[in-house]
Amino acid sequence: MENLTGKVALVTGASVGIGRAIAEAFAKAGVDVAVNYFQHQAEADEVCACIRRSGRRALAVQADVSKSAEVARLVKTVEEGLGPIEILVNNSGIARPQPLEEIRESDWDELITVNLKSAFLVTQQAAALATAAMAAKRVVGRPLGPGESVTATRAIYYA
């Protein structure tokens, strides 16, 4: 496995649950971590404290990752505070278990916005500001065949 020491990661939805576990695991691997959160500031601050106790830098950044202006601010804040983003984990998501007949169109739209659109927006913004650390600018969304790779001009096809 590649040595991750000193790299910078942005983990969306990192204040609780799986996102928190990912952020803390990165810190244990020597990564500086930006902890994105939407509503849970106290929990995000707690995750950052845990990361700092492990000897790494941490930055909590509130942003609604389903809104492009907030994503732009998020990525800029991370780059100014920790450096270029070299690892991106799109972890933000919602789940609202409901019987099919009770799901409203607005419920569906919210789920798609938070779980899918946000991943697109954050990936797009991070790649646009990428430096040599992410020079390949590749995002893989499905198994590729021999010789295939995702390119900047075909990324939407692979989403």
Backbone torsions as a table, in degrees:
resi	resn	phi	psi	omega
1	MET	NA	144.8	180.0
2	GLU	-64.2	143.4	175.5
3	ASN	-73.7	121.9	-176.7
4	LEU	-98.1	-1.8	-175.5
5	THR	-55.1	127.4	176.8
6	GLY	85.9	-4.7	177.8
7	LYS	-76.4	163.5	179.9
8	VAL	-114.6	128.8	178.2
9	ALA	-118.7	144.4	168.5
10	LEU	-113.1	122.7	177.4
11	VAL	-117.7	115.6	177.0
12	THR	-81.2	150.4	-178.5
13	GLY	60.8	41.6	-171.4
14	ALA	-97.9	7.7	-176.4
15	SER	-83.5	-20.6	-177.4
16	VAL	-144.7	164.9	169.7
17	GLY	59.2	-137.1	-176.6
18	ILE	-61.5	-40.0	179.2
19	GLY	-59.7	-42.8	177.3
20	ARG	-61.6	-45.9	179.9
21	ALA	-60.6	-40.1	178.5
22	ILE	-64.1	-47.5	-179.3
23	ALA	-59.7	-44.4	-179.3
24	GLU	-68.3	-36.3	177.8
25	ALA	-66.5	-40.2	176.4
26	PHE	-60.5	-44.3	180.0
27	ALA	-59.7	-41.8	178.6
28	LYS	-64.4	-24.6	178.1
29	ALA	-89.5	4.8	176.2
30	GLY	93.6	15.1	-177.0
31	VAL	-95.6	140.9	169.8
32	ASP	-83.6	136.6	-168.2
33	VAL	-126.5	130.3	169.0
34	ALA	-93.0	123.2	-176.7
35	VAL	-102.3	102.4	177.0
36	ASN	-85.3	140.9	175.8
37	TYR	-144.2	161.0	177.8
38	PHE	-106.2	-52.4	-174.5
39	GLN	-123.7	-16.5	-169.6
40	HIS	-102.3	69.6	-176.9
41	GLN	-62.8	-45.9	-178.7
42	ALA	-59.6	-41.8	179.3
43	GLU	-67.3	-39.5	177.9
44	ALA	-63.2	-42.2	177.5
45	ASP	-62.4	-37.2	177.6
46	GLU	-65.4	-41.6	177.5
47	VAL	-62.4	-44.1	178.9
48	CYS	-61.1	-40.8	178.6
49	ALA	-61.8	-41.8	178.5
50	CYS	-62.7	-43.3	179.4
51	ILE	-62.8	-44.5	-179.9
52	ARG	-64.3	-36.0	177.4
53	ARG	-62.8	-25.6	178.7
54	SER	-87.9	6.3	174.6
55	GLY	90.7	9.9	-179.1
56	ARG	-110.6	162.7	176.2
57	ARG	-83.8	148.3	179.8
58	ALA	-144.1	150.5	-179.8
59	LEU	-144.2	121.7	175.6
60	ALA	-92.1	130.3	-179.1
61	VAL	-133.6	118.1	176.6
62	GLN	-79.8	132.1	175.0
63	ALA	-166.5	141.7	170.8
64	ASP	-87.3	103.3	-173.1
65	VAL	-74.1	3.1	174.3
66	SER	-92.9	2.2	-179.5
67	LYS	-119.8	121.2	-172.4
68	SER	-59.4	-38.4	179.9
69	ALA	-64.3	-38.7	178.8
70	GLU	-71.3	-34.5	176.9
71	VAL	-65.1	-42.9	178.3
72	ALA	-59.7	-43.0	178.2
73	ARG	-64.6	-43.0	179.3
74	LEU	-57.0	-53.9	-176.2
75	VAL	-63.7	-41.5	178.4
76	LYS	-63.3	-43.0	179.1
77	THR	-62.1	-42.5	179.0
78	VAL	-63.6	-47.6	-178.5
79	GLU	-63.3	-37.9	178.4
80	GLU	-71.6	-33.8	-176.0
81	GLY	-86.8	-33.9	-175.2
82	LEU	-124.1	-22.3	-176.2
83	GLY	115.5	-177.0	-178.0
84	PRO	-59.6	139.4	179.3
85	ILE	-75.9	120.0	-179.9
86	GLU	-107.6	-19.5	179.9
87	ILE	-133.6	129.4	178.9
88	LEU	-125.5	126.5	174.6
89	VAL	-120.1	111.0	175.9
90	ASN	-84.9	93.0	-175.0
91	ASN	-107.0	-15.3	-177.5
92	SER	-58.1	137.7	178.1
93	GLY	-175.0	160.2	176.4
94	ILE	-128.0	155.4	174.7
95	ALA	-142.2	128.6	177.6
96	ARG	-131.7	85.5	-178.4
97	PRO	-58.3	120.9	179.8
98	GLN	-145.2	149.5	170.9
99	PRO	-61.7	144.0	-177.1
100	LEU	-49.8	-42.8	-175.8
101	GLU	-70.2	-13.2	179.1
102	GLU	-97.9	-7.7	-179.2
103	ILE	-75.1	123.0	177.6
104	ARG	-91.7	161.6	177.9
105	GLU	-59.4	-38.0	178.8
106	SER	-64.4	-34.5	175.6
107	ASP	-62.9	-46.3	-180.0
108	TRP	-61.6	-46.4	-179.4
109	ASP	-60.5	-41.5	178.9
110	GLU	-64.2	-43.2	179.7
111	LEU	-61.7	-45.7	179.5
112	ILE	-64.0	-40.9	-179.9
113	THR	-63.4	-48.1	-176.7
114	VAL	-75.2	-44.2	-172.7
115	ASN	-84.5	-24.6	-175.7
116	LEU	-117.5	-54.8	-177.5
117	LYS	-59.9	-40.0	-178.2
118	SER	-62.3	-39.6	178.5
119	ALA	-62.6	-41.0	176.9
120	PHE	-62.3	-49.1	-176.4
121	LEU	-62.4	-44.9	-178.3
122	VAL	-67.5	-44.0	179.0
123	THR	-61.9	-44.7	-179.2
124	GLN	-61.7	-46.1	-177.9
125	GLN	-67.9	-43.2	179.5
126	ALA	-64.1	-40.4	179.7
127	ALA	-67.8	-36.5	-179.8
128	ALA	-64.4	-33.5	-179.6
129	LEU	-97.0	5.2	-176.2
130	ALA	-62.3	145.9	174.8
131	THR	-107.9	-160.8	-179.6
132	ALA	-57.6	-23.1	-179.6
133	ALA	-62.2	-29.0	179.0
134	MET	-124.2	38.0	-173.2
135	ALA	-57.5	-30.4	-177.8
136	ALA	-65.7	-32.0	179.9
137	LYS	48.9	51.7	-179.8
138	ARG	-113.7	137.0	175.9
139	VAL	-128.7	124.2	-178.3
140	VAL	-106.6	124.4	-178.1
141	GLY	-119.1	-4.1	177.5
142	ARG	-154.7	160.3	176.8
143	PRO	-61.0	134.1	-179.8
144	LEU	-103.9	151.0	177.1
145	GLY	-81.4	173.1	179.3
146	PRO	-55.7	129.7	177.5
147	GLY	82.1	-4.8	179.7
148	GLU	-88.2	146.3	172.0
149	SER	-149.3	156.1	177.7
150	VAL	-85.1	129.8	177.7
151	THR	-112.8	164.7	-178.2
152	ALA	-58.1	-31.8	-177.5
153	THR	-85.7	-10.9	-178.6
154	ARG	-118.6	11.3	-174.7
155	ALA	-58.5	-37.5	-177.2
156	ILE	-64.5	-32.2	178.7
157	TYR	-63.0	-37.1	-175.6
158	TYR	-87.0	-6.2	178.5
159	ALA	-66.1	NA	NA
